[in-house]
Amino acid sequence: MTTNPTLTDLAHQATQARNRPAYGHDALITCDRLVRIFTTDGVEVQALQGLDLLVREGELLALVGASGSGKSTLMNILAGLDTPTAGAARVAGHDLLTMTAKDRLAYRRATVGFVWQQTSRNLLPYLTAAQNITLPMQLSGAGKPRRAHTERALELLELLEVADCRNRRPHQMSGGQQQRVAIAVALANSPAVLLADEPTGELDSHTAEQIFAAFRTANEQLGTTIVIVTHDQAVAGEVRRTVAIRDGRTSTEVLRRTKVDATTGHETLVAREYAMLDRAGRLQLPKEYTEALGMRDRVALELEPDHIGVWPDDSDRD
């Protein structure tokens, strides 16, 4: 027999709700039911439709998804280049919905670094590699002496293995060298987050491996949190966590961990895919799963002690 909750029960539930930590309170990046709507010629397009995402400090994360899925829109919001329509987005304590234009400029200079796909877009052509790296430090207004800026630039060039390019201008460097210098530029002001939008899209596979190695170096040795948008499955397969975006929402997530055989000590990388459950209790089943079982419109659910069963709709068989 089901009984209605008493006023005491309701008060207790309300107290528990108030005391519960806020969603993403311990994450460096929090997207909570994020919405971005564009209007063109009176037609509304929902690029993000209630997207949820948490990124912990120190993570190296890959974002994947088909063209038009919303991943580039998400990156522009996280970079402070665009403003969400609704929902919440926070990066390193900054509320991206309430920042003023002045706040956004300071945010882009100090809190986030960005690497574009086009190598020519990342560097000023008339400056050397070292000068490109020192420029954001000068613009930040930190007040450090020029010598400190130069030393920082040389340290980053050395770290990313392009120290020999210090006095070269972009046209004197290969595409891979340009992208590694671009990563150094993005790291110049020690940002909390480094964002990269298809950074290997214009490069061959061997050079792409070198660029990803540079990101890994920045992540491991500098502790920088890095989010990379990529179509390159080789890059996506190298990170511990890959999040797929579909139709403006996070849909699936692949987590990779190292498993050690207790007998031989041999290490193997184990990957497992998960469906993402949003805060409204919705999840996107992988398309290949639903197509394989002919699932459309609705599915049958059954609650078991330790899992939820999902079956194709069989109501027409009754």
Secondary structure in CASP SS format (residue, H / E / C, confidence):
PFRMAT SS
TARGET T0000
AUTHOR 0000-0000-0000
METHOD secondary structure of the structure
MODEL  1
M C 1.00
T C 1.00
T C 1.00
N C 1.00
P C 1.00
T C 1.00
L H 1.00
T H 1.00
D H 1.00
L H 1.00
A H 1.00
H H 1.00
Q H 1.00
A H 1.00
T H 1.00
Q H 1.00
A H 1.00
R H 1.00
N H 1.00
R C 1.00
P C 1.00
A C 1.00
Y C 1.00
G C 1.00
H C 1.00
D C 1.00
A C 1.00
L C 1.00
I E 1.00
T E 1.00
C E 1.00
D E 1.00
R E 1.00
L E 1.00
V E 1.00
R E 1.00
I E 1.00
F E 1.00
T E 1.00
T E 1.00
D C 1.00
G C 1.00
V E 1.00
E E 1.00
V E 1.00
Q E 1.00
A E 1.00
L E 1.00
Q E 1.00
G E 1.00
L E 1.00
D E 1.00
L E 1.00
L E 1.00
V E 1.00
R C 1.00
E C 1.00
G C 1.00
E C 1.00
L E 1.00
L E 1.00
A E 1.00
L E 1.00
V E 1.00
G C 1.00
A C 1.00
S C 1.00
G C 1.00
S C 1.00
G C 1.00
K H 1.00
S H 1.00
T H 1.00
L H 1.00
M H 1.00
N H 1.00
I H 1.00
L H 1.00
A C 1.00
G C 1.00
L C 1.00
D C 1.00
T C 1.00
P C 1.00
T C 1.00
A E 1.00
G E 1.00
A E 1.00
A E 1.00
R E 1.00
V E 1.00
A C 1.00
G C 1.00
H E 1.00
D E 1.00
L C 1.00
L C 1.00
T C 1.00
M C 1.00
T C 1.00
A H 1.00
K H 1.00
D H 1.00
R H 1.00
L H 1.00
A H 1.00
Y H 1.00
R H 1.00
R H 1.00
A H 1.00
T C 1.00
V E 1.00
G E 1.00
F E 1.00
V E 1.00
W C 1.00
Q C 1.00
Q C 1.00
T H 1.00
S H 1.00
R H 1.00
N H 1.00
L C 1.00
L C 1.00
P C 1.00
Y C 1.00
L C 1.00
T C 1.00
A H 1.00
A H 1.00
Q H 1.00
N H 1.00
I H 1.00
T H 1.00
L H 1.00
P H 1.00
M H 1.00
Q H 1.00
L H 1.00
S C 1.00
G C 1.00
A C 1.00
G C 1.00
K C 1.00
P C 1.00
R H 1.00
R H 1.00
A H 1.00
H H 1.00
T H 1.00
E H 1.00
R H 1.00
A H 1.00
L H 1.00
E H 1.00
L H 1.00
L H 1.00
E H 1.00
L H 1.00
L C 1.00
E C 1.00
V C 1.00
A H 1.00
D H 1.00
C H 1.00
R C 1.00
N C 1.00
R C 1.00
R C 1.00
P H 1.00
H H 1.00
Q H 1.00
M C 1.00
S C 1.00
G H 1.00
G H 1.00
Q H 1.00
Q H 1.00
Q H 1.00
R H 1.00
V H 1.00
A H 1.00
I H 1.00
A H 1.00
V H 1.00
A H 1.00
L H 1.00
A C 1.00
N C 1.00
S C 1.00
P C 1.00
A C 1.00
V E 1.00
L E 1.00
L E 1.00
A E 1.00
D E 1.00
E C 1.00
P C 1.00
T C 1.00
G C 1.00
E C 1.00
L C 1.00
D C 1.00
S H 1.00
H H 1.00
T H 1.00
A H 1.00
E H 1.00
Q H 1.00
I H 1.00
F H 1.00
A H 1.00
A H 1.00
F H 1.00
R H 1.00
T H 1.00
A H 1.00
N H 1.00
E H 1.00
Q H 1.00
L H 1.00
G C 1.00
T C 1.00
T E 1.00
I E 1.00
V E 1.00
I E 1.00
V E 1.00
T C 1.00
H C 1.00
D C 1.00
Q H 1.00
A H 1.00
V H 1.00
A H 1.00
G C 1.00
E C 1.00
V C 1.00
R C 1.00
R E 1.00
T E 1.00
V E 1.00
A E 1.00
I E 1.00
R E 1.00
D C 1.00
G C 1.00
R E 1.00
T E 1.00
S E 1.00
T E 1.00
E E 1.00
V E 1.00
L E 1.00
R E 1.00
R E 1.00
T E 1.00
K E 1.00
V E 1.00
D C 1.00
A C 1.00
T C 1.00
T C 1.00
G C 1.00
H C 1.00
E E 1.00
T E 1.00
L E 1.00
V E 1.00
A E 1.00
R E 1.00
E E 1.00
Y E 1.00
A E 1.00
M C 1.00
L E 1.00
D C 1.00
R C 1.00
A C 1.00
G C 1.00
R C 1.00
L E 1.00
Q C 1.00
L C 1.00
P C 1.00
K H 1.00
E H 1.00
Y H 1.00
T H 1.00
E H 1.00
A H 1.00
L C 1.00
G C 1.00
M C 1.00
R C 1.00
D C 1.00
R C 1.00
V E 1.00
A E 1.00
L E 1.00
E E 1.00
L E 1.00
E C 1.00
P C 1.00
D C 1.00
H C 1.00
I E 1.00
G E 1.00
V E 1.00
W E 1.00
P E 1.00
D C 1.00
D C 1.00
S H 1.00
D H 1.00
R H 1.00
D C 1.00
END
